[in-house]
Amino acid sequence: MDRRWTVSTATVLVVGLVPGVAAAETATARTGSPGAPGIGDTYYPLDGNGGYQVEHYDLDVRYDPATDALSATAAIRAVATQDLSSFNLDFVGLDISELTVDGAAATFERDAGELTVTPAQWLPVDSEFTVTVTYEGVPETIETALGTIAGFIHTDDGALVVGQPDVAATWFPANDHPLDAATFDVALTVPEGLEALSNGELVSTETADGLSTWRWAAAEPMAPYLAVVAIGEFDVRAYEEAGLRYWDAFDPDLFTTPSNPEDPASPTLGEIAEASLARQPEVLDWLAGLGGPYPFVTAGGIVDDSTDLRFALETQTRPIYSPFFFTDQVFGDLVVVHELAHQWFGDDLRLGAWQDIWLNEGFATYAEWLWLEKEGLATAQQVFDDSYATVPADDPFWTVLPGDPGPDALFDGAVYNRGAMTLHALRQVIGDETFFAVVRAWAESQAGDTVSTDEFVALAEELSGRQLDDLFDAWLYTQEKPALG
């Protein structure tokens, strides 16, 4: 618990017990108290912040690849959830030149990734306010627990911004946790001749004085870490299918790079990526059969040739993919299925706590298994049997708990594969009809909200009429290979 909350609580008790000072204490309380410096996640105590909720981010960003320098203004519209004397934003590295709250200069302090803002006037509970921050500098790249890099990745012709759990703070001030989703407007100004992509819909592009500005709007609330930026030379393709607007972007260099370096005649990375992304409308239609209608109004994908990007991420409405996924057509198709499944399970249904990340990765991995079955390449049962049989009981794989992996194992293979095995074990116990009813009800009943493992277990028990604690305990919370019934 934040120490300042403890003091505030004590003050309330004194007011109730000592009538003679009640008026003074009440007046003090109404000047507000500091918002918590963390939103309450046990894995990342200082990610996110308390005391307010963000409604909208309006980001106006200028980036010069020649110097790696970024300059920007962020206008953050929020609502106070308590009387606020001060509040925090997550923000890393970049230098602030001006900060206002509702147009009035505010004081601020910085401590590592915490930006503490004290407005000129305290903010009453339920009041709407706008924080405007002007800043500049060279954004930081993050080294992940897996030894890869994320955050603001500087490329040969621009930059990529991608990663989780907490990369948003490397390029804009944010309430950087999935618990606080907001809508976004992003304007990206770059040297003429470069493209600049983000989430949602392309509203406009304009070029003047050697600079191009690309304006994007994400109309549906989004967790801050899902905000993507891709700047560089891209072949951008806009199209519409079945009433859904797509923007795909391919680095032209992908079309000169063979997928098999030892075979110059092999398909290029670009050709494989192009073929996999061409299946997006088909994949989304198929996924709608699992989770209900696609939850957003735009779609698409980004494939850069950066060898520093070693992963794919479900950045909302516009997943971004490493080129390494497109050395094989089947593998390329599967990663597209995985990231598009996340548009339901991970983006529309957001984590309330990072501990429950298996709800994202287990569902997206199981979608891959179901896709293999749909394509006639393997059944989900065969994939499950193979996964179970090939990992011996003494393998460390079984010591990682998908339901509570810890921050260092957040993206361990067990979170993905044992998470998917959990879903298949559930399917075996409750049967296909009930299982797929649970999956659809899960997506539709929780649409646009945060989710937890307890909620999923409760829904599965409700729809199946069975007590399932033993099953979920064995597959999610036991450090040993579960026995098959």
Backbone hydrogen bonds, N-H to C=O, Kabsch-Sander energy under -0.5 kcal/mol:
donor,donor_aa,acceptor,acceptor_aa,energy
5,W,2,D,-0.9
6,T,2,D,-1.4
7,V,3,R,-1.9
8,S,4,R,-2.1
9,T,5,W,-2.6
10,A,6,T,-2.2
11,T,7,V,-2.2
12,V,8,S,-1.8
13,L,9,T,-1.7
14,V,10,A,-2.2
15,V,11,T,-2.1
16,G,12,V,-1.5
17,L,13,L,-1.4
18,V,14,V,-2.4
21,V,18,V,-1.8
22,A,19,P,-1.3
25,E,21,V,-2.5
26,T,22,A,-2.8
27,A,23,A,-2.2
28,T,24,A,-2.1
29,A,25,E,-2.6
30,R,26,T,-1.9
31,T,28,T,-1.6
32,G,29,A,-1.7
33,S,83,D,-2.4
35,G,86,S,-2.4
39,I,47,D,-2.2
47,D,44,Y,-1.9
50,G,36,A,-2.9
53,Q,79,V,-2.2
55,E,77,R,-3.3
56,H,77,R,-1.8
57,Y,183,T,-2.4
58,D,75,A,-2.3
59,L,57,Y,-0.6
59,L,185,D,-3.1
60,D,58,D,-0.5
60,D,73,T,-2.5
61,V,59,L,-0.6
61,V,187,A,-3.3
62,R,71,S,-3.0
63,Y,189,T,-2.5
64,D,69,A,-2.2
67,T,64,D,-1.2
68,D,64,D,-1.8
69,A,64,D,-0.9
70,L,137,G,-3.2
71,S,62,R,-2.4
72,A,135,Y,-2.7
73,T,60,D,-2.0
74,A,133,V,-2.7
75,A,58,D,-2.6
75,A,73,T,-0.5
76,I,74,A,-0.6
76,I,131,V,-3.3
77,R,56,H,-2.5
77,R,75,A,-0.6
78,A,76,I,-0.5
78,A,129,F,-3.0
79,V,53,Q,-2.6
80,A,127,S,-2.6
81,T,51,G,-2.2
82,Q,51,G,-0.8
84,L,82,Q,-0.6
84,L,123,L,-3.1
85,S,33,S,-1.2
85,S,83,D,-0.5
86,S,33,S,-0.5
87,F,117,V,-2.2
89,L,115,L,-2.5
90,D,174,A,-3.4
91,F,89,L,-0.5
91,F,113,G,-2.2
92,V,169,A,-2.7
94,L,92,V,-2.0
95,D,136,E,-2.7
97,S,134,T,-2.6
98,E,134,T,-1.4
100,T,132,T,-2.3
101,V,104,A,-2.6
102,D,130,T,-3.2
104,A,101,V,-1.7
106,A,99,L,-2.1
107,T,118,T,-1.9
109,E,116,T,-2.2
111,D,114,E,-2.4
114,E,111,D,-2.3
115,L,89,L,-3.0
115,L,113,G,-0.6
116,T,109,E,-2.8
116,T,114,E,-0.6
117,V,87,F,-3.6
117,V,115,L,-0.6
118,T,107,T,-3.0
123,L,84,L,-2.7
126,D,80,A,-2.9
127,S,124,P,-1.9
129,F,78,A,-2.7
131,V,76,I,-2.6
132,T,100,T,-2.5
132,T,130,T,-0.5
133,V,74,A,-2.6
133,V,131,V,-0.5
134,T,98,E,-2.7
135,Y,72,A,-2.5
136,E,95,D,-2.1
137,G,70,L,-2.1
142,I,150,A,-2.6
144,T,142,I,-0.6
144,T,148,T,-3.2
147,G,144,T,-1.8
149,I,308,D,-0.6
150,A,142,I,-2.6
151,G,162,V,-2.3
152,F,140,E,-1.4
153,I,151,G,-1.0
153,I,160,L,-3.5
154,H,152,F,-0.6
155,T,153,I,-0.5
155,T,158,G,-1.8
159,A,231,I,-1.6
160,L,153,I,-2.6
161,V,229,V,-2.6
162,V,151,G,-2.0
162,V,160,L,-0.5
170,T,167,V,-2.1
171,W,168,A,-2.1
172,F,168,A,-1.8
174,A,90,D,-2.1
176,D,174,A,-1.0
177,H,175,N,-2.1
180,D,177,H,-2.0
181,A,179,L,-0.6
182,A,222,M,-1.9
183,T,55,E,-2.0
184,F,218,A,-1.7
185,D,57,Y,-2.4
186,V,216,W,-2.7
187,A,59,L,-3.1
188,L,186,V,-0.5
188,L,214,W,-2.8
189,T,61,V,-3.0
189,T,187,A,-0.5
190,V,188,L,-0.5
190,V,212,S,-2.7
192,E,210,G,-2.8
194,L,191,P,-1.8
195,E,232,G,-3.5
197,L,230,A,-2.7
201,E,217,A,-2.8
203,V,201,E,-0.8
203,V,215,R,-3.1
204,S,215,R,-1.1
206,E,213,T,-1.7
208,A,211,L,-2.6
211,L,208,A,-1.7
212,S,190,V,-3.1
213,T,206,E,-3.0
214,W,188,L,-2.6
214,W,212,S,-0.5
215,R,204,S,-2.7
215,R,213,T,-0.5
216,W,186,V,-3.1
216,W,214,W,-0.5
217,A,201,E,-2.2
218,A,184,F,-2.9
219,A,217,A,-0.7
222,M,182,A,-2.4
226,L,223,A,-1.9
227,A,224,P,-1.8
229,V,161,V,-1.2
230,A,197,L,-1.8
231,I,159,A,-3.2
232,G,195,E,-2.2
234,F,232,G,-0.7
235,D,250,F,-3.2
236,V,234,F,-0.9
237,R,248,D,-3.1
238,A,236,V,-0.5
239,Y,246,Y,-1.8
241,E,244,L,-2.3
244,L,241,E,-2.1
245,R,297,V,-1.1
246,Y,239,Y,-3.3
247,W,299,A,-1.9
248,D,237,R,-2.6
249,A,301,G,-2.2
250,F,235,D,-1.7
251,D,303,V,-2.2
254,L,251,D,-1.9
255,F,252,P,-1.6
256,T,253,D,-1.6
257,T,254,L,-0.9
259,S,267,P,-2.9
263,D,260,N,-2.6
266,S,263,D,-2.5
269,L,254,L,-0.5
269,L,257,T,-2.8
270,G,254,L,-2.4
272,I,268,T,-2.0
273,A,269,L,-2.7
274,E,270,G,-2.9
275,A,271,E,-2.0
276,S,272,I,-2.4
277,L,273,A,-2.8
278,A,274,E,-1.5
279,R,276,S,-1.2
280,Q,277,L,-1.7
283,V,279,R,-2.9
284,L,280,Q,-3.1
285,D,281,P,-2.0
286,W,282,E,-2.2
287,L,283,V,-3.0
288,A,284,L,-1.9
289,G,285,D,-0.7
289,G,286,W,-1.0
290,L,287,L,-1.4
291,G,287,L,-2.7
292,G,288,A,-1.8
299,A,245,R,-2.2
301,G,247,W,-0.5
302,I,319,P,-2.3
303,V,249,A,-2.6
304,D,321,Y,-0.9
309,L,306,S,-0.6
310,R,308,D,-0.8
313,L,320,I,-2.2
315,T,313,L,-1.0
318,R,315,T,-2.0
320,I,313,L,-1.9
321,Y,302,I,-2.7
325,F,322,S,-1.3
326,F,323,P,-1.8
327,T,324,F,-0.6
332,G,328,D,-2.6
333,D,329,Q,-2.6
334,L,330,V,-2.3
335,V,331,F,-2.2
336,V,332,G,-1.7
337,V,333,D,-2.2
338,H,334,L,-2.6
339,E,335,V,-2.4
340,L,336,V,-2.3
341,A,337,V,-2.4
342,H,338,H,-1.4
343,Q,340,L,-1.1
344,W,340,L,-0.5
344,W,341,A,-1.3
345,F,341,A,-2.5
346,G,344,W,-1.2
346,G,349,L,-0.9
347,D,342,H,-2.0
348,D,343,Q,-1.6
349,L,344,W,-2.2
350,R,348,D,-0.8
350,R,449,D,-2.2
352,G,451,V,-1.9
356,D,353,A,-1.7
357,I,354,W,-1.5
358,W,402,P,-0.6
359,L,356,D,-2.2
360,N,357,I,-1.5
361,E,357,I,-2.4
362,G,358,W,-2.4
363,F,358,W,-0.8
364,A,360,N,-2.0
365,T,361,E,-2.3
366,Y,362,G,-2.3
367,A,363,F,-1.8
368,E,364,A,-1.2
369,W,365,T,-1.6
370,L,366,Y,-2.4
371,W,367,A,-2.2
372,L,368,E,-2.3
373,E,369,W,-1.7
374,K,370,L,-2.4
375,E,371,W,-2.5
376,G,373,E,-1.0
377,L,372,L,-2.6
378,A,372,L,-1.1
383,V,379,T,-2.2
384,F,380,A,-2.6
385,D,381,Q,-3.0
386,D,382,Q,-2.5
387,S,383,V,-2.6
388,Y,384,F,-2.8
389,A,385,D,-2.6
390,T,386,D,-2.1
391,V,387,S,-0.6
391,V,388,Y,-0.5
395,D,392,P,-1.9
398,W,395,D,-1.7
399,T,396,P,-1.8
400,V,396,P,-0.7
400,V,397,F,-0.9
403,G,476,L,-1.9
404,D,401,L,-1.6
409,A,406,G,-1.2
410,L,407,P,-1.0
412,D,409,A,-1.8
415,V,412,D,-1.2
416,Y,412,D,-1.0
417,N,413,G,-3.2
418,R,414,A,-1.1
419,G,414,A,-1.1
420,A,416,Y,-2.0
421,M,417,N,-2.3
422,T,418,R,-1.9
423,L,419,G,-1.5
424,H,420,A,-2.1
425,A,421,M,-2.8
426,L,422,T,-2.2
427,R,423,L,-2.3
428,Q,424,H,-2.4
429,V,425,A,-1.6
430,I,426,L,-2.6
431,G,427,R,-1.8
435,F,431,G,-2.6
436,F,432,D,-2.7
437,A,433,E,-1.3
438,V,434,T,-2.4
439,V,435,F,-2.3
440,R,436,F,-2.0
441,A,437,A,-2.5
442,W,438,V,-2.7
443,A,439,V,-2.1
444,E,440,R,-2.5
445,S,441,A,-2.8
446,Q,442,W,-1.3
447,A,444,E,-0.6
449,D,446,Q,-2.0
451,V,350,R,-2.4
456,F,452,S,-1.7
457,V,453,T,-2.7
458,A,454,D,-2.4
459,L,455,E,-2.1
460,A,456,F,-2.5
461,E,457,V,-2.5
462,E,458,A,-2.3
463,L,459,L,-2.6
464,S,460,A,-1.8
465,G,461,E,-1.9
466,R,461,E,-0.6
468,L,466,R,-0.6
472,F,468,L,-2.2
473,D,469,D,-2.8
474,A,470,D,-2.3
475,W,471,L,-2.0
476,L,472,F,-2.5
477,Y,472,F,-0.6
477,Y,473,D,-1.6
480,E,478,T,-1.6
